Amino acid sequence: MSLSREDHANLLIVDDDETIQRLLVIAAKDHGWRPRTAGSGMGALDALDDSIEAVVLDHGLPDIDGLQTLERLRAAQPDLPVIMLTGLNDAETAVRALRAGAADYLTKPFELKRLFDLLRQIRVDRSGPVIAVTGASAKLAPADGLRSADARVRELLRRMEKAASLDSTILLTGESGTGKTYFAREIHRLSPRANEDFIPVSCPALPRELLESELFGHEKGSFTGAVATRAGRFEQASKGTLFLDEIGDLPPELQPKLLNVLQDREFFRVGGSKILRTNARVIAATNVDLHAKVADGSFREDLYYRLNIIELHIPPLRERKDDLPGLTAAILGRIAARRGTHTWTLSPAASEAVAAYEWPGNIRQLENVLERATAFTDRNELGEKDLVPLLESRRDGHAANAGGKVRTLHELERETFLEAYRRTGGNKARTARELGVSERTVYNLLERHGLK
Ligand SMILES: Nc1ncnc2c1ncn2[C@@H]1O[C@H](COP(=O)(O)OP(=O)(O)OP(=O)(O)O)[C@@H](O)[C@H]1O
């Protein structure tokens, strides 16, 4: 183990190859860093202290490997950005490093310039309040959602961008309305498949037989109503991205079929006997705890691990309140652009009300509230009065018997439905779950009460 300790070092270089160590030290100094070196995983842990701003970590180390070192370093300092150096063609390690929280990875041999560009960006990210992610997305116009004032979300964005280029299956987790679909589209947009199709499929929206046919296609005559042969979404998305929303609702009968297609890329159409192949990249999303579903036997463990190659968890809005001003401005800008009007600002009191609220329906609810608040004002500034009545408390709305007046069943249904629908920020799947009905019933209710 070689370990050189310099006071106030801010970059830890971990590599057992002394030539590379020396090279990196010289380059680091040239780029204004104060390097410290370690030649092993345990050495890296010894060398870590609060002054270290970032780590460059080789995977092939003599004692504990780079991934284990990464895990221990991040357990010691959860926000520590680590750039992993992996071997050529070692995509698996790269994926595992990103899953374990690496900020980025580089395959050896790499250009020093690329490494120090990444390190510079890490510094910028850490010092600036609102930044755009680097790399592929920087070449495109940075989307609103790819900015964050929250360190945890910035890290997520970096991992997301990296994962976009890898073609691996991704599992997006997070509460309803946190932006899983939005992120899935962004991942597709940042991926090499950007010019191909992005095909979303909502698992609970269809009954089992139709979902199977939707995903895998069917042969003519394979069931009543199958009047013609139809290609499924896996075929259509073969060059692009297939987004499986609410994957936790995938019926048990379809889980083995999805597992097969993820493992072997092969499947049959419903009623078909010809093996078909697909190259679709799969992004799945869930707002339920799939672990718990595995534990209670309603979701296959092997499928869970197949889907969860890279997990990206989007925190709820109440845990990233620093992002509220940026998201509010972005959403207001979007509404203004759509309506062809000026945009709006929030008065200090309105901003405070927004910040104090818990946003159970997350970004979708924020969007709905801003849509409604801006619909009825001629002013450029939204005040507390424009917003507060739209921020419902969970206890509100139980007006089934308000004023002792007897309601018709139709009215009660409408109120109960609307309450759940608003509380979930207009999310149909979650409304369905809250009310214990199917998602199709939610569509019927919207229709029946003239809310479509
Ligand atoms: N980062 C963001 N910036 C701006 N708008 C966003 C962002 N994330 C999400 N949104 C908007 O918030 C709304 C809800 O997002 P989205 O549908 O992606 O959530 P979701 O997590 O997929 O919800 P569900 O689990 O209910 O399907 C969308 O209209 C989306 O455009």
The ligand as an SDF file (V2000), in Angstrom:
LIG
                    3D

 31 33  0  0  0  0  0  0  0  0999 V2000
  -38.3790   17.8250  -13.1480 N   0  0  0  0  0  0  0  0  0  0  0  0
  -39.5120   18.2590  -13.6540 C   0  0  0  0  0  0  0  0  0  0  0  0
  -39.6120   19.5030  -14.1580 N   0  0  0  0  0  0  0  0  0  0  0  0
  -40.7710   19.9580  -14.6410 C   0  0  0  0  0  0  0  0  0  0  0  0
  -41.9010   19.2300  -14.6680 N   0  0  0  0  0  0  0  0  0  0  0  0
  -41.8540   17.9890  -14.1870 C   0  0  0  0  0  0  0  0  0  0  0  0
  -40.6580   17.4310  -13.6590 C   0  0  0  0  0  0  0  0  0  0  0  0
  -40.9160   16.1880  -13.2360 N   0  0  0  0  0  0  0  0  0  0  0  0
  -42.2080   15.9540  -13.4830 C   0  0  0  0  0  0  0  0  0  0  0  0
  -42.7660   17.0380  -14.0640 N   0  0  0  0  0  0  0  0  0  0  0  0
  -44.1720   17.1450  -14.4640 C   0  0  0  0  0  0  0  0  0  0  0  0
  -44.9630   16.6540  -13.3750 O   0  0  0  0  0  0  0  0  0  0  0  0
  -46.0350   15.8490  -13.8630 C   0  0  0  0  0  0  0  0  0  0  0  0
  -45.9670   14.4880  -13.2070 C   0  0  0  0  0  0  0  0  0  0  0  0
  -44.8180   13.7990  -13.6620 O   0  0  0  0  0  0  0  0  0  0  0  0
  -44.8570   12.2800  -14.1030 P   0  0  0  0  0  0  0  0  0  0  0  0
  -46.1100   11.9440  -14.8240 O   0  0  0  0  0  0  0  0  0  0  0  0
  -43.5640   12.0060  -14.7960 O   0  0  0  0  0  0  0  0  0  0  0  0
  -44.8760   11.5770  -12.6640 O   0  0  0  0  0  0  0  0  0  0  0  0
  -44.8550   10.0180  -12.3230 P   0  0  0  0  0  0  0  0  0  0  0  0
  -43.9010    9.8390  -11.2080 O   0  0  0  0  0  0  0  0  0  0  0  0
  -44.6320    9.2220  -13.5730 O   0  0  0  0  0  0  0  0  0  0  0  0
  -46.3090    9.7750  -11.7790 O   0  0  0  0  0  0  0  0  0  0  0  0
  -47.1310    8.3870  -11.6740 P   0  0  0  0  0  0  0  0  0  0  0  0
  -46.3860    7.4730  -10.7730 O   0  0  0  0  0  0  0  0  0  0  0  0
  -48.3660    8.8730  -11.0560 O   0  0  0  0  0  0  0  0  0  0  0  0
  -47.2930    7.8740  -13.0720 O   0  0  0  0  0  0  0  0  0  0  0  0
  -45.8860   15.7760  -15.3670 C   0  0  0  0  0  0  0  0  0  0  0  0
  -46.8130   16.6550  -15.9670 O   0  0  0  0  0  0  0  0  0  0  0  0
  -44.4680   16.2380  -15.6320 C   0  0  0  0  0  0  0  0  0  0  0  0
  -44.3640   16.9160  -16.8590 O   0  0  0  0  0  0  0  0  0  0  0  0
  1  2  1  0
  2  3  1  0
  2  7  2  0
  3  4  2  0
  4  5  1  0
  5  6  2  0
  6  7  1  0
  6 10  1  0
  7  8  1  0
  8  9  2  0
  9 10  1  0
 10 11  1  0
 11 12  1  0
 11 30  1  0
 12 13  1  0
 13 14  1  0
 13 28  1  0
 14 15  1  0
 15 16  1  0
 16 17  2  0
 16 18  1  0
 16 19  1  0
 19 20  1  0
 20 21  2  0
 20 22  1  0
 20 23  1  0
 23 24  1  0
 24 25  2  0
 24 26  1  0
 24 27  1  0
 28 29  1  0
 28 30  1  0
 30 31  1  0
M  END
$$$$
